[in-house]
Amino acid sequence: MASQEFFSSVPEPDLPHWRVAYESAVQEADSIALFKRIEIAEAAILTRRDVLAGCENTFAEQQQTEKALTKLRSLKKYILKF
């Protein structure tokens, strides 16, 4: 269930933690493991979003985090029926 929507599947050396967690979630094929990966990714994204709220010039990353959260919520709804 890989997503090329936001990020490349090739890891980048300076990829933020939330992106790594997000990529792990969207690429997870096992539904049991997917739930845990989504939880981890959501926590990382929400933590990063809090940090970005107090910073200037972070609009692009803020948009990326919101899109990633939306995608994770869709996975929970449509794949996990949660």
C-alpha positions as CSV (number, residue, x, y, z in Angstrom):
1,M,0.0,0.0,0.0
2,A,2.8,2.4,-0.9
3,S,2.0,6.0,-1.5
4,Q,3.9,8.2,-3.9
5,E,1.5,11.0,-3.1
6,F,3.9,12.9,-0.7
7,F,7.3,11.3,-0.6
8,S,9.6,9.0,-2.4
9,S,9.9,5.4,-1.2
10,V,13.7,5.8,-1.3
11,P,14.8,6.9,2.2
12,E,16.6,10.2,2.4
13,P,19.3,10.7,4.9
14,D,17.8,13.8,6.6
15,L,14.2,12.6,6.5
16,P,12.3,13.9,9.6
17,H,11.1,11.3,12.0
18,W,7.5,11.9,11.3
19,R,8.0,11.3,7.6
20,V,9.8,8.0,8.3
21,A,7.0,6.9,10.6
22,Y,4.4,8.0,8.0
23,E,6.2,6.1,5.2
24,S,6.3,3.0,7.4
25,A,2.6,3.2,7.9
26,V,1.5,3.7,4.3
27,Q,3.8,0.9,3.2
28,E,2.6,-1.6,5.8
29,A,0.6,-4.5,4.3
30,D,-0.3,-6.4,7.5
31,S,-3.4,-4.9,9.0
32,I,-2.4,-5.8,12.6
33,A,0.9,-4.0,12.2
34,L,-0.7,-1.2,10.3
35,F,-2.7,-0.1,13.3
36,K,0.4,0.3,15.4
37,R,2.3,2.0,12.7
38,I,-0.5,4.5,12.2
39,E,-0.5,5.2,15.9
40,I,3.2,5.8,15.9
41,A,3.0,8.0,12.8
42,E,0.1,10.1,14.1
43,A,2.0,10.7,17.4
44,A,5.1,11.8,15.5
45,I,3.2,14.1,13.2
46,L,1.2,15.7,16.0
47,T,4.4,16.3,17.9
48,R,6.1,17.8,14.9
49,R,3.0,20.0,14.2
50,D,3.2,21.4,17.7
51,V,6.9,22.3,17.1
52,L,6.1,23.9,13.7
53,A,3.3,26.0,15.2
54,G,5.8,28.2,16.9
55,C,8.2,28.6,13.9
56,E,8.3,30.9,10.9
57,N,8.6,29.7,7.3
58,T,7.2,26.2,8.0
59,F,4.0,26.5,5.9
60,A,5.0,23.8,3.4
61,E,5.9,21.3,6.1
62,Q,2.7,22.2,8.0
63,Q,0.7,21.4,4.9
64,Q,2.6,18.1,4.4
65,T,1.8,17.1,8.0
66,E,-1.9,17.8,7.5
67,K,-2.0,15.8,4.3
68,A,-0.2,12.9,6.0
69,L,-2.7,13.0,8.9
70,T,-5.6,12.9,6.4
71,K,-4.1,10.0,4.6
72,L,-3.6,8.1,7.9
73,R,-7.2,8.8,8.9
74,S,-8.3,7.4,5.5
75,L,-6.3,4.2,6.1
76,K,-7.9,3.8,9.5
77,K,-11.3,4.3,8.1
78,Y,-11.2,2.3,4.9
79,I,-8.5,-0.3,5.5
80,L,-8.9,-1.0,9.2
81,K,-12.6,-0.1,9.4
82,F,-11.9,1.9,12.5
